[in-house]
Amino acid sequence: MMRRVSGLGRRVALAGVVVLAAAGGPAAAQETAGAAGEEPPPVAEVAAPTGERAPFDPEAATRAYLARLSPEERARSDAYFEGGYWIQLWGFLLGLGIAWLLLGTRLSARMRDLAARLTRRRPLQTWLYAVQYVVVTAVLGFPLAVYTGFVREHRYGLATQELGAWLGDQAKGLAVSLVLFPLFLVALYGVFRRAPLTWWLWGAGVALLFLVVVLLVAPVYIDPLFNTYEPLADERVREPILSMARSSGIDVDDVYEFDASRQTTRISANVSGFLGTMRIRLNDNLLNRTSLPEIEAVMGHEIGHYVLNHVYESIVFFGVVLVGGFGFLRWAFDRVVRARGSRWGMAGIGDPAGLPLLAAVFSVYFFALTPVLNTYIRVNEAEADIYGLQTARAPDGFAEVALKLGEYRKLDPGPVEEWIFFDHPSGRARIRMAMDWKAENLDR
């Protein structure tokens, strides 16, 4: 439920690498629960033969929650999530195909030459090449984007936008990429040209700096391009959230809601940004489709990410990942250039025409690291789950939310499947965690 180091945060924070890789991530929904303030329906407790209440059984309670979904609902959720495995593979292969097309047809070299004819300044040449690259890769990847982001989401009842509105959001995303990505590449290729021996270390530093900058600006300047953010007016919901935040040492005086229902049926919330840009935010689907205990459970989780310093830990973790990625790039790039550089019209690492090769190398690197990256994020999510349970003290609300997330996340995967593909704990794991907590705290 941590919206990618907070939603757009994680998605755009790695834009310099993810867009580079050209290979390439709100929470979920299920039609249950009522208006904010209603109690979630309790899981039945079994009476002992003497008439006394039997000891609470976390496993039985977990099974009872999971049984609330019909076989048809489970099959639909599984089909959606498992289809994502293939989409991940298709995206990876499409990224490699685009890189091969740009290099093999020498289109990338011609894009570089066009930029060189327009200006003699190397930074401007890089900027012009980057603009062309963003547009070309967006056009080539558009059919898959339409299927995964619009057609498939509507097929599974997760999207609410008409095609025109969806295309409008895609255009905004493209505009953001056209601003941020060329700036990133100008800095990156400047380092490549000025540090011919240690460019891979400096390049990792530039990418990490870009990540931090986007984390700072996204909540304030990027997210509002896609949704309207307003102070939460409902005092019944706002005050418990602020109370949890204050008791956790977070100095905020407001909570914001945003209109995600114009795009999706999924529930979502985040505590995003850091330093002076931190915001507590939840979407209108969460407000309209869940009870107050569920909202408190979600916000306790999101507050946990902040209190446990997951943003700062993630900066360090992805810094290490980036150093490894640029080290791998250094090893692979020179070998490919020696073998095919003249055929593709590209020189060394400082030549922007080699960007598709750089993207392909990073694509392979991140694809291979999928289980590692997912495990790191999944562990952070589990830590935030525990913090949320301790803070909100709403285990049934937490379990209800896990069921709602089960509309698009497979509830009960196998252990290897969860290790490879899940960047959050599975629904079964989360419900069982909540029921274990409940068993230990029933009478406290």
Beta strands, then each sheet from edge to edge (+ up, - down):
strand 1: 229-231
strand 2: 256-258
strand 3: 269-272
strand 4: 279-283
sheet 1: 1+ 2- 4- 3+
end
